[in-house]
């Protein structure tokens, strides 16, 4: 379910697993490894869930930043947790 009424999507576990594995490989390709910190700056969309699960799959820690935050607030949170990658 998305933020807006009527925003919804259906996905099977198999489709979700496929997307998570694909994105985990993208993260690995960017040099993210177990123990690294990743910030996720996305609205309530399917890709947010995929990014969270992909981070968990490779052992990276993730920090979700609400998509309504300003650039300065986002910057502070990235610096505070020492992120190596930002997903937007």
C-alpha positions in Angstrom: 0.0 0.0 0.0 1.3 3.4 -0.9 0.7 6.8 0.6 -2.2 7.8 -1.6 -5.5 6.0 -1.4 -5.7 3.6 -4.3 -1.9 3.3 -4.6 -1.3 -0.4 -4.3 0.5 -3.2 -6.0 0.5 -7.0 -5.7 3.7 -9.0 -5.9 4.3 -12.7 -5.3 7.1 -13.9 -3.0 8.9 -15.3 -6.0 8.8 -12.0 -7.8 9.9 -10.2 -4.6 12.8 -12.6 -4.1 13.9 -12.1 -7.8 13.9 -8.3 -7.3 15.7 -8.5 -4.0 18.4 -10.8 -5.4 18.9 -8.5 -8.4 19.2 -5.4 -6.2 21.6 -7.2 -3.8 23.8 -7.9 -6.8 23.7 -4.2 -7.8 24.7 -3.2 -4.2 27.6 -5.7 -4.4 28.6 -4.3 -7.7 28.8 -0.9 -6.1 31.2 -2.3 -3.4 28.7 -2.6 -0.6 29.6 -5.5 1.7 28.6 -7.0 5.0 28.7 -4.4 7.8 28.6 -1.4 5.5 25.9 1.3 6.1 23.4 2.3 3.5 20.9 5.2 3.6 17.6 4.8 1.8 15.8 8.0 0.8 12.6 6.8 -0.9 8.8 7.3 -0.6 6.5 4.4 0.3 7.0 2.4 -2.9 7.9 -1.2 -3.6 11.5 -0.3 -4.3 11.9 0.8 -0.7 11.1 -2.7 0.5 13.3 -4.3 -2.1 16.2 -2.0 -1.0 15.7 -2.9 2.6 15.6 -6.6 2.0 18.6 -6.5 -0.4 20.6 -4.7 2.3 19.6 -7.4 4.8 20.4 -10.1 2.3 24.1 -9.0 2.0 24.5 -8.1 5.6 24.6 -4.3 5.1 23.0 -2.1 7.7 20.3 0.3 6.4 18.9 3.6 7.6 15.7 4.7 6.2 15.2 8.5 5.8 11.7 9.8 5.3 11.4 11.1 1.8 10.0 14.5 3.0 13.2 15.5 4.8 15.2 18.4 3.4 18.6 18.0 1.8 20.3 19.4 4.9 18.5 16.9 7.2 19.4 14.1 4.8 23.0 15.2 4.8 23.2 15.2 8.6 21.8 11.7 8.9 24.2 10.4 6.3 27.1 11.9 8.1 25.9 10.7 11.5 25.7 7.1 10.5 28.7 7.0 8.2 26.9 5.7 5.2 28.9 4.4 2.2 25.9 4.6 -0.2 22.7 6.5 -0.6 19.7 4.9 -2.4 17.2 7.4 -3.9 
